[in-house]
Amino acid sequence: MTYNEALDYIYSHLPIFQRVGKAAYKADLGNTLKLDEYFGHPHRTFKTIHIAGTNGKGSTSHMLAAVLQKAGYRVGLYTSPHLRDFRERIRVNGEMIPEDEVAKFISQHKDFFDQIMPSFFEMTVALAFDYFSRMNLDVAVIEVGLGGRLDSTNIINPILSVITNIGFDHTDLLGDTLPKIASEKAGIIKPDTPVVVSKYQPEVENVFIAKAKEMNAPIYFADQEIQVYEQYIDTTGLQVLKLADKVRDIKIEIDLLGNYQRYNISGVLKSIEILSGKGFLLSNEALMEGLRNVQTLTGLMGRWQKLSENPLIYCDTGHNVDGIKYVVEQLRHIPHNNLHMVIGVVADKNIDGMLALLPKNATYYFTQAAIPRALNHEELKKRAAEHQLYGHSYSTVALALAAAKEASNPNDLIFVGGSTFVVAEVV
């Protein structure tokens, strides 16, 4: 079986959330446990760090991996979704899993997959854990796919759990209140295992404290201990974050430019502190150099990423109400004359909640990503008009971006986003 044949099998035969939405979500770990048994419990052969949260878990995962790599460790990184290449999901020291590993995995175990019919995500987790078990890792950073308690990654026994923040996303699957969603995320908290909560939120504080107490797990609300008091972009193009804890000031430079990284950095620093206490040799130099080079070291894309200088174009994968709040805040901080917004959304999101936040003093280019779950561009245009957002609609992201470029003048700003899948077509 070739790599392309393996990909065809993965996408055509297995239920994938990207294509069919909630129908691909399994509300139990049955298949995951069968796969784990079949492959001989590969996750038990390497240390893991588990990351959950509504927004920020991808950035946090990549930042931790970058610091660990810079410290000289051999680091696995499992994240989702991918943007351009399926293999982005599974990396060792920033290098994607080789095509022949994917092809071999599918061809050798296809009969078993046909027998139990795992979801796309269940199979991908099994592939990652099997691959990592053979790569002599020092540690793997594992990002939750959806939720936490019933996520396929939640069979691991990590040395550290991290929960970034709680917001409204996938409410049809995880619950329609923040405490309900937090309860699902808190499912990654394991017995006697420290848990870092990056962002203190009073609405869900007690959910995490109760679960940590039940598990006898030390819990740390990172931004209550390490607080950002200043942030700016320096002359080299890096984002500078100044933080303080009880005994020191800390100046961090990161190559991730989103203002919202302020909500992730405290959790990253607290996690590094805990890992250092567990025997990892993480020097200040490794911390600083890792954070300056996250994108280079780990291949992270789509987080407030500059696509072009002239015209000035940014994209971001923010795709829910909280994510759009951060995008709108960031747009206010960038000097520009006219704002052009290339926007597409997925049909099962809180679309009106997102549209209500978008700036009205912009020209819109409504579009749709090339996935079945995308909301039709004409329908999006109609829905947007109800929120006083106006512009034209385009059947593809490429056409919408081309129109925005054509209409823009020097000193204008173009933003591309609304959906991870829209960003995937421009990075």
Protein Blocks (a to p, Z undefined) as FASTA:
>chain_A
ZZklmmmmmmmmpccfklnommlpccbfklmmmmmmmnopmmlmpccdddedjehjlmmm
mmmmmmmmmnopacdddddddfklmklmpcgehiacdfklmmmmmmmmmmmmmmnopafk
lmmmmmmmmmmmmnopabdcdddfbhjlmgmklmbccfbdcdfbdcdehklmnopcfklm
mmmmmmmpcghiacddfbacfklmmmmmmmmmmnopacddfklmmccfbdcddfkopacd
ddddfkbccddddfbfbfklmmmmmmmmmmmmmmmmnopacdfklmmmmmmmmmmmnopg
hiapafbfbdcddddfbfbfklmmmmmmmmmmpgcfbdcddddddfkbcfklmmmmpcfk
bcdddddddbfklccfklmmmmmmmnopacdddfbfklmmmmmmmmpcehiacddehifk
lmmmmZZ
